[in-house]
Amino acid sequence: MNRREFLHGMSRGAAGLSALGMTGAWASPARAAVAPSDQIRLGVIGPGNRGKDMMRHFLRVPGVHVAALCDIYEPRFAEGRRVTGESTPVYTDYRRMLEGAHELDAVLIATPLDRHAEHVLGCLDAGLHVYGEKAMAFTVEECDAVVRAVRNSGRRYQVGHQYRYAPWYRQAVERIGRGEIGKVTHIYAYWHRNFNWRRPIPDPSLERLINWRLYHEYSGGLLAELGSHHLDLANWIFDEMPHSAQGSGGIDFYKDGREVLDNIQVLFDYPSGGTLFFSSITGNHRAGFQIQIYGTGGTVELTLQDGFFYYEPKRANSAVPSDSTDEGVVTTPSLSTSSDMPYRGPGLPIEVPAEESADPSFLSAKAFVDSLRQESRPFADEEVGWSSAVPMILGNQAIRSGNRVDFRDMAGVSSGS
């Protein structure tokens, strides 16, 4: 059975259990739907930088109350309580927090990547809905386990791919799907920074706790923390997941004891012929965050704040002008340099109404709450999380090995294609 069959098989199984009013054998009894007027009681595992930011967004959604905070680093409690504005109950062990799961409706998980699966599975087992930061999990086996648990539990799971909720992304993908830039063949995606990714620590003993992103034991590096967003967008546009990856990288800027690479370049191939190239470096900010989506009829450029459409000019299919062909000409490889100069003019901006231009993280938080109140599947659900996390994990294998990694079976592609 390939991975696509695995996912859809579990989907059918979960639908059958739901029709019978049943959940997984180890899951808590199903709860009644949350009424639109009811308060959503949210627990938070990992109120660090990202966790606190998402807490602020969730608290902007009417009816949401942060009812519990959990972290193994106790200074986070004071920081989290400054966000909630009250003496929110705190726990140093998430299992103690889950003992009071009847006082919660859902949990926000914003912990280091290597802990994602453990925390997601624990919360689902306690009968709680989960908003889990990306990537879904640390290993392919853990990703499989999360999908299986979501389907068996009957609970909602949303992965933190917040740009699925950005209105300029959604409009761009919809217009691309209508063929506005022709057939999309390549996506070039960048997240470049001039920033070493290291955080200050109050004590050397806290190095790995605070700078977990720099160590293989906890982190998927730049491809997990940054590139998973680009992988998700490419999957969305191509409407499939990649079937192979090859890559390179190194520790070339920061010789400070870190284990994860400070620059990576990865190429993902898709079954229908599309290609995603992702680059992330930490020693130069010139490109910043941008995604170039190349189609046969035009290009879409997306950033963290906006998007633009560019359309290909109509040109003859020959490098030789038609009025020269009768007489014959002696040519160099190119008649003119101007035709191959990069375009530097304005594009057509993606227009987003002011009332829809909220921060994508807020929109993703609101969408999660809406899914609980409306009993609907999140747009960035467990299948979305799986389909971006698994190629990320295998892409990291390709970088480390220096070899092309083929995972056609996971993409539902026959070996002969």
N, C-alpha and C positions, 0 to 999 in steps of 0.2 A: 504494500500500500504506500503510495507516495504521500507527501505532506499535504497536498491539496485535498486528497481523499480523506486524510486524517482529520483535517479541519471540518470539511463538510460532513463527514461521518459523525463527528461529535455534535455538529449542529443539528442533524436529524435526530440523534439520540436525545439531546436536550429538549427538542421540541416535543418528542413523544412523552418525556417525563412531565413536561409542563402541562400537556393536555390532560394528563391523569392527576394533576394537582400535586405532583411529587417533586422532591428535590433529591440531591445526592444522598447516599446512605449515611454519610458522615456529616452532612450539613445540618444547620439548625433549621427548625420548622419555618416555612415561608411566612412572611409578615404581610399584613394588608398593605395596599398601595398607599403611598404618602399623599395625603390630600394637598391641593395647591395652597391652602391656607395654613397648613401645618408647618411647624418649625423643623428644619433639618439639623439634627444634632451631629456635629462633625468632630471626629477624633483626628489628631495629627500625629503621625509617627515621623519624626525628623523635622523639627521646626528650625532648621538652619537657614542659610541665605535663601535658597529656592523655596523651602517650606514656608518661611515667613512671607515671602512675596505672594505665594499662592493663597495663604491665609487671608491676606489683605483683599485679594480679588474675591474670594469666597464670601467674605464678610460684607462685600458690596451687594451681594445678591440678597434681596429681601427674604427674610425668614430663615437665614442660616446663622447658626450659633456654634462657635467652637467650644466643645464641651470637655475636651481632654487633650493633653499634650504629653508626648512620650519621646525621650531622648536619653542616650547613655552619657551625654555631656551636659552636666547640670547647669552651666551658665546659659544654655539655651532656654531654660524655663523662664528666667527673668525677661529675656528678649521676647519670647512668645507672649508672655503676659502683657508686655507693653503693646503688642499688636491687638490682643483681645480686649485690653482695658479693664480686666478683672482678674481675680485670683483663680484662674482656671486650674482645675485639678491636674496634677503632674505625675508621671510614672517614669521610672528608669528601666522598666521591663515591659515590653509591649504585651506580653502574656497577662500581666496583672491588669493592664488597661482593658484587655479583651474579656476579662472576667466580669466586667461591668458592661458587656456589649449590649445588654437590654436598654441601657441608657444612651446608646448611640444609634444612628441610622447609617452612617457611612464613615469612611476613613480616607484621609489624604496621606499618601505615602511618598515621602521625599527624602529617602535615605540613600546611602551609597549603593551603587549598582549591584554589588555582590549580595546585598541583603534584600533586594526587591522581591524575589520569589518567596522567600521565607515569610516576609511580612504580608504580601498579598494573599498567600495561601492561608495564613493564620486568620486574617480578617474575613475571608470568604467562609472559612470553616466556622467562624463565629456568627455567620449569618448577616454580615455587613456588606454593603456596596462599597466599591473601591475606586478612587481616583488615584492611579499609580503613575508617578513620573516616569518618563522614558529613560532608558530603553526598558522594555517589558521585563527582561531578566538577563542573567549573566551567561547562561549556557543554553544550548538548544534544548536539552532535556528539561531545563527549568521552564523555558517558554512553552513547551508541550504541556507540562504539568499545570501551568497557569491557565492555559486555554481549557484544558480538561476540567479544572476546578470551577472556572466561570460557568461553563456549560452545565455541569452537574449541580451547581449551587442554585441556579436561577437568579443570581444576583447580577447587578450591573457592574461592568468594569469599563473604565475609560482610561486610555493611555494619554500621557501628557504631550501629545503632538498638537500643541495649541494652534499652529498655523493652519490646520485643517479648518479652523473657525475664523481665520482672517478673511474679511470680505473681499479684499483684492486678490487673494489666492483663489477663493472659491469662484469668483467671476472669471479669473484667468483660465482656470481648469475647465469651466463650463464652455467658454468661448473656444478654447483649444479643441475640446471634444466635438464642437460643431464644425470643425475644420477651418477655422478662421486663419490659421497659419499653415495650412496644408498638413502633410504627414510629419509628425514629430520624429526626428531621427536621432538627435543627440541632446543631452542636457549637460551643461557645464556648470558646476556648482562650487562655490568658494565660501570659506569662512576663514579669512585671514585676520590675524591680530598681531600687534606688537606688544605682547603681554605674556609674562612667563608662566601664568596659571598657578603660581605658588602663593599661598596665603601666609601671613605672619602668624607665628605661634607663640603663646605666652610661656611655653616650656618645651624643651626638646622631646620629652616623653609623649607629647601630643602630636608629633609630626605626622604619623600615619593616620591618626584620627581626623585631623583637620585637612591634611593634604592628601586624602585618600585617592584623589583623581590621578595622582602621579605614580601609583603603584599597581602592578599587574594583579595583585591579590584582590583588589577591590574594584578596579576600573577597566572600562573598555576603551579608555583613551579618547583621542580626538574624534574618532569615527563614531563612538557611542555618544559622547556628550554633545557633539556638534553635528556630525554627519548624519545621524539618524533622522534628523528633520528633513534633510535633502533626499535621503533614501525614501522616506515616506512620500514626499512630493512626487518623485519619479515613479514610484509604484502607482500612485493615484493617476498620474497622467497616462502612463503606459497601460494601466489597468491590469497589471500583473507584477509579479516579483522577479528579480533577476535570477539567472541560472548559473552565473559564474562570476568570479572576481579575481583580479590580480592587482598587486599594489607594491608600493615601496615607501620608504620613509627613513627617518633617522633621528638621533639626538644630536642636533647640529648647532643649535643656538644656546642651549642652557645646560652646561656641564655641572649640574648641581646634585647629582645622586639620584635623580628621578629614573624610573624604569620605563614609563610610557614615552612614546616618541613625541618630539616637539614639532614634527612636520610629517604629513602623510599625503600620498597621492594614490587614489584607488580608482580602478576602472571596473564598472559593473556592466555585464551584457545581459540583455533581456530576450526572452524567447521570440518575440515578434521582430527582432532586429534592432531595437533601440539600444542606446548606450548612455550610461551616466558616468561622467568623470567628476570626482570630488577631490578637492584640494584644501588642505588646512595647514597653515603655517603660523608660527607664533613669533616671528621676527620681523614682520613687515605688514602694515595695515592697509596698503594701497588699494587692494581689491575689496577689503572688508567682507561683508556678507552680501553675496549676490548670486542669483541663479539665472543662467541664460538658457532658454528653451528654444532650440533651433528646429524650425519646420521648413518644409520645401517652399512655403509661401511667405514666411516671415519669422520673426523672433519675438519672444516675450522675455522681458527682464523683470525679475522680482527681487525686492529687498525686504528688510524687516519692517518697512513703513509704507511702501507703495509698489506700483508696477507700471510698466509701459509696454505698448505694442509697437513693433517696427515691421514694416512690410517690405518684401523684396521688390526692387524695381524690375520692370519688364525689360528683358534683354534678349538679344539673339543668342542662339545656342552655339555661337562660334566666336573664337578670338579674332577672326579675320573679318573686317567689315565687308558687307555684301557687295558694295560697289567696287571692291578690289579683286574679287574672285575671278572676274572675266579676264582681266589682264595678267593676273598672276602677280604675286608680290614676294619679295624676299623678307622674311620676318626674323626677328629675334624671338626668344621664348614668349615675350609679351609685347604687344604693340604699344601699350601705354601703361604706366604705373597707376594712373588715376583710378582705373576700374577696380583695382584691388586695395585701394586705401580704405582703412576702417571708417565706418560711418560715424560722424561726430555731431550730427544734427539732433534735433529733438524727436522724441517718440510721442505716441499718442497715449496720454496717461489713462490708467484705469480709474474711472470716476466712481467714488464711493460716497454715498450720501452721508452728511455729517452725523446723522443719528445712528449710523451703522459703523462708525469709525472708531469703536472702542478698542482697547487693548486686547489682542487675541487671547492672552491668558485669562482676562476677565470673561471673554466670550466663551472660552472653553469651560471655565468654572460654572458659568450660568447654564451652559448646555448640559453639563453633568447633572446639576440640580433639576433642570427641566426633565431630563430622562427619568429621574426617580419619581417625580410627581406625575408624569404622563405614562409611566410604565413603557417607555420606548427604549430601543437600543441606542446607545451613544453612537455618533458618527465615527469617532475614533475608538472603536471597540477592540475586543481581544484579537480579532483577526487582523485588524490594522496593526496592532502592536506586535503580533507574531511576525507579520510579513515584512516589517522593517527591522525587527530585532535579530531575526535569524540571519539575513544577509549581512548585517553589521558584524555579528559574531564570526561568520565565515570569512568576511572581508578582512577582519583582523588576523585570521589564520593565514590568509594569502599574503598579507604584509609581512608577517613574522617569518613565514617559510620562504618567501621570495618566489613562490610557485603560483600558477593559476589554480584556483580551487573551483571545482565544478560541483554544483549541487542541483543538477537537473531534476533529480527525484523529488527534492523538496519544493521545486517550482511547478511540479506537475508536467514536466517536459520529458518526452521519451529520449532515450540516449541516441537515437538516430536522427534527431532534429538538429 
